[in-house]
């Protein structure tokens, strides 16, 4: 392809001032023009897309096997911007009348460009490529340039935001107020260059969030659905970002309630991702160097077997796995045809992606795929999708929550979803003394917020059952030590009434439930 093809169509001053370019390199075996597949835009032609505030153009100034550059040029219609804004300015607050017409929107990257990215490169943002499904998962060398980027906080803030995200080079060059008058100093605008080896979807999601964050303004009214947009685009990087509080606040136009909601959900994502990390839980460990002929069954396996047995005893056919993580229990449920509908729910999209790969959902036959569903959702909020099921499982979930958040989960499961049967498993902290490799006073997993004694767990379970109209029984999972009990404790809740909560009957396979209150945060750890 002739590299100079587009220079006749696009004058040099336009090419120098385009909003965004994405460049990658390659070889004959792995051509750079694969960028066209990833972006779903053919390198051989220019394309235009209507947006709510003007037109977006995508074209390729160069496209060879060795080097390929895609450009996104946004032409903003100032009149459409005013009409769509209906008199609203930055962050939705009324601005002076003149500011509606005299602003930097047509000239600098901002939330307008983020919206254009979301529309024009929607499939690329989602990591989808039907023609070459292997490409989105591949990291590739990328160079992204934005010639004019508002940066309220300067180049230092740009480094803070992009530095932790895996880029080899983050360069933010301050632009002078006027090149003819250098004594006036620098403007609040920078020229941004990013270089590194990343997945294209990850790079685009970062830009989608951080462009309006750096500008610290949005051209449209911020509604509650912006929280969902933020979490989708921030999946895999925002929860662990050291400045996620600043990012969230600015992205949501400093809306306090929405920011608080988003940060709460990000914390749950962080906990879920930490739980799915490579940190090994002590109670799942198996001595690989043991020379015994029969190795002990891992506790995680014993736990799943106990859960399956309890679900079969309850006659459950439609089952929720709440906090499904990487899908181990969902996979076990699928092997038993008695479970006709299985729904895995997790707050982490990364964990759900791992679960989908484990289950090979893309290769499932129609009958098998009709039995399983993976949903993204937070257990701290009520969800109409979870109502009406036979059973719900919370396996090793509650101990990852801060205790003040436990009532919200309790109501979402027992009060709102109200399955006929609820199974809850959690570590028994008394058993920790039996783990020789676990230092005294430490919990089994670095992300556990608490671990309860048998008395503490039964006290909470009895009160939760009584509040919501359930009876509860307790059973041991793993070897039941006569002194310290089993390594895992399980509560089986059975609904007494489908309507109003009543005083619940409480039984146990060991001792009766105590009458002490749920421990305060820190007491059980």
C-alpha angles and dihedrals in degrees: 000000000000108000092205093055095103097043091080092051098043116044117229094251090057093049090051093052104040114133100237141007127186117198130184135173131217149152136253089266093045103025123203089227088077081090086081091060091048094049094039088230121119114236091217098068143035119242133197127205129192116234130184091259104035139306133317120208125198121193140145117242087189133014121173133133089258099046135011130180126190118195129201115200119185120201108197121207104215093200092052089048091057094043094049091046092053092209096316120130134184113356090354096295118133111260133195112286092245092056089064089067104026109057142112098256097108092047110038137052110259142133087310089065091045090055090048090051090052093051103037097039099032096133092045091052089052092050093242127146115159094183094051107016093175094061102073092059093054120095111223136180109275135184116188122187129188111179098197119029124162109230116184097194096035132237091322091063091048089056091048093052101042099028097079093047101082102266117145091207129029111176122175112180113195113232118223120242088236125357090212092057107042091168088072088071132217127329125227089260128096138187107237126209122179123185129178147101108277141137108272092231091056092050093049093048091052091052092046090059103032101047094070089036092059091045088047090213142083128210093218140051112277111234130183092264088069088077090061091047090051094050093047093050092041095051111132098013116034100066092058096040111117091223098044090125092058092042093050095046094049095042090054092047091250091294100164100206094045091045091052091049092049094048091050091053092045089054090055089049090051091051092048093048091047089052090053094048127109092265104119119230111231093225092057095048121120122192102244091188094056113123095202116122094228116047118203117261107257114252091237089061092046089051093053091047091051091049093049091049092050092048092050091048089052091051091236118170102164109053136183119207101200111199091014094174111183095354105256094138093041088054091051092048092052090060090065114069090202087079102074099177126029123181121188116199126190136156092222117081088195091058091047090051090053090048091051091052091047091052093041090224092174091060098042120119119244095258094050095043090052088063099056136057132173117207133186112225145131119247090211091071132060114253124194090206090070098056124110103028127140095231144002127203126207101184114182091335111113095062090063092063127084106249094244088062095052095086090057091053090045092055094043091055106031100025104037110020093034102184115188091244130029123189119197123183125184137160120275104230091201090067093058091090088069092063104090093193094051113091115232113271095018125120120233096251127033091231098053110118092197142349118210134218117233090260093050093048093048092048092054093043093050092051093046090050092049093049095053107032104262136129116221136207128184130220136179123245115201128003109343104224111209091224107036104017129230125332091240128033123204130198120201112203119196121191114243098185131013092213128037120018116248137185103291125224110236125203134166140195090230124020130351120266115268124234097233120122124254106282119257120248111289097019096092097047 
